[in-house]
Amino acid sequence: MSKRRREDGAAAVEFAMVLPIFIFLMFGIIQFGFYFWTAETANSAAREAARRVVVGDCWDNTKMTNYVRSQSPRMSSTSKSVDPSTLTVGSAITVTVTANSNILNFFPVPSTVTREYVARMEVDKQSTAANDTCTGY
């Protein structure tokens, strides 16, 4: 019986020693998972917005920003690098999306994710300027 008394509480002590490490690990998985989810949604939003621009469907910056925000809810800014005066079929257009990736502020991960996508113009801007709807599919 005396041997049993010396082991009372051993499981509680072991649990108390392992619990902080386990919680730290779980919060790390959540934080990094959220960071990579934000990075992937920003990448997808940049790709989709660039695709809409090069087919002549999304020229207005406000409409494009709203479209990207519908694709990536954590988006903080978006831009496209285009000079409309020199734009021809085959010209490169870069769409950049920046998104906020903070959720816990517990680990040293970057607070923003910036993704850009480069696409080539497929249509003439002047022939599709009236078709600037920039809505979802």
C-alpha positions as CSV (number, residue, x, y, z in Angstrom):
1,M,0.0,0.0,0.0
2,S,2.9,2.4,0.7
3,K,4.2,2.0,-2.8
4,R,0.8,3.1,-4.2
5,R,0.8,6.3,-2.1
6,R,4.2,7.3,-3.5
7,E,2.8,7.2,-7.1
8,D,-0.4,9.2,-6.3
9,G,-0.4,12.4,-8.5
10,A,2.3,11.3,-10.9
11,A,-0.1,11.4,-13.8
12,A,-1.2,14.9,-12.8
13,V,2.4,16.1,-12.6
14,E,3.3,14.6,-16.0
15,F,0.2,16.1,-17.5
16,A,1.1,19.5,-16.1
17,M,4.6,19.2,-17.6
18,V,3.4,18.2,-21.1
19,L,0.3,20.5,-21.3
20,P,2.2,23.8,-22.0
21,I,4.3,22.1,-24.8
22,F,1.1,20.7,-26.3
23,I,-0.7,24.0,-26.2
24,F,2.2,25.8,-27.7
25,L,2.4,23.2,-30.5
26,M,-1.4,23.5,-31.2
27,F,-1.3,27.3,-31.4
28,G,1.7,27.1,-33.7
29,I,-0.2,24.7,-36.0
30,I,-3.2,27.0,-36.0
31,Q,-1.1,30.2,-36.7
32,F,1.0,28.7,-39.5
33,G,-2.0,27.0,-41.0
34,F,-3.9,30.3,-41.1
35,Y,-0.8,32.0,-42.6
36,F,-0.6,29.4,-45.4
37,W,-4.4,29.6,-46.0
38,T,-4.1,33.4,-46.3
39,A,-1.2,33.0,-48.7
40,E,-3.1,30.6,-50.9
41,T,-6.3,32.7,-51.0
42,A,-4.2,35.8,-51.9
43,N,-2.4,33.9,-54.6
44,S,-5.7,32.6,-56.0
45,A,-7.3,36.0,-55.9
46,A,-4.4,37.6,-57.7
47,R,-4.6,34.9,-60.4
48,E,-8.3,35.3,-60.9
49,A,-8.1,39.1,-61.0
50,A,-5.3,39.0,-63.5
51,R,-7.3,36.6,-65.6
52,R,-10.3,38.9,-65.5
53,V,-8.2,41.8,-66.5
54,V,-6.5,40.1,-69.5
55,V,-9.8,39.0,-71.0
56,G,-11.1,42.6,-70.8
57,D,-13.6,42.1,-68.1
58,C,-12.2,44.0,-65.1
59,W,-10.6,47.3,-65.8
60,D,-12.1,49.6,-63.2
61,N,-9.8,49.6,-60.1
62,T,-12.7,49.8,-57.6
63,K,-14.5,46.9,-59.2
64,M,-11.3,44.9,-59.3
65,T,-10.7,45.6,-55.6
66,N,-14.2,44.5,-54.8
67,Y,-13.8,41.3,-56.9
68,V,-10.5,40.5,-55.2
69,R,-12.0,41.1,-51.8
70,S,-14.8,38.6,-52.6
71,Q,-12.1,36.1,-53.5
72,S,-9.8,36.8,-50.5
73,P,-11.7,38.2,-47.5
74,R,-8.4,39.1,-45.6
75,M,-7.2,41.3,-48.5
76,S,-5.9,44.7,-47.5
77,S,-4.8,46.1,-50.9
78,T,-4.6,45.3,-54.5
79,S,-3.0,46.9,-57.6
80,K,-2.4,46.2,-61.2
81,S,0.7,47.4,-63.2
82,V,-0.6,48.6,-66.5
83,D,0.0,51.6,-68.7
84,P,-3.3,51.9,-70.8
85,S,-1.6,54.0,-73.4
86,T,0.9,51.3,-74.4
87,L,-1.4,48.3,-73.8
88,T,-1.6,45.9,-76.7
89,V,-2.4,42.2,-77.1
90,G,0.5,40.3,-75.5
91,S,1.4,43.0,-73.0
92,A,2.2,41.8,-69.5
93,I,0.0,42.8,-66.6
94,T,0.9,42.2,-63.0
95,V,-1.8,42.0,-60.3
96,T,-0.5,42.3,-56.8
97,V,-2.7,41.3,-53.8
98,T,-1.7,42.0,-50.1
99,A,-3.6,40.3,-47.3
100,N,-3.4,40.4,-43.6
101,S,-2.3,37.1,-42.0
102,N,-2.4,37.9,-38.3
103,I,-4.7,35.8,-36.2
104,L,-2.9,35.1,-32.9
105,N,0.2,37.3,-32.9
106,F,1.8,34.6,-30.8
107,F,4.5,33.4,-33.2
108,P,6.9,35.4,-35.4
109,V,5.2,35.0,-38.7
110,P,4.9,37.9,-41.2
111,S,1.8,40.0,-40.6
112,T,1.1,40.4,-44.3
113,V,1.2,38.2,-47.3
114,T,1.9,39.7,-50.8
115,R,1.3,37.7,-53.9
116,E,1.5,38.8,-57.5
117,Y,0.5,37.2,-60.7
118,V,1.6,38.1,-64.2
119,A,-0.6,37.5,-67.2
120,R,-0.5,38.5,-70.9
121,M,-3.3,40.6,-72.5
122,E,-5.5,38.4,-74.7
123,V,-7.8,41.1,-76.1
124,D,-7.7,44.7,-77.1
125,K,-8.7,47.0,-74.2
126,Q,-10.6,49.4,-76.4
127,S,-12.9,46.7,-77.8
128,T,-13.9,45.5,-74.4
129,A,-13.9,48.7,-72.3
130,A,-17.7,48.8,-72.4
131,N,-17.9,45.2,-71.0
132,D,-16.3,46.1,-67.6
133,T,-18.5,44.1,-65.3
134,C,-16.0,42.5,-63.1
135,T,-18.5,40.2,-61.3
136,G,-18.2,36.6,-60.2
137,Y,-18.6,33.8,-62.8
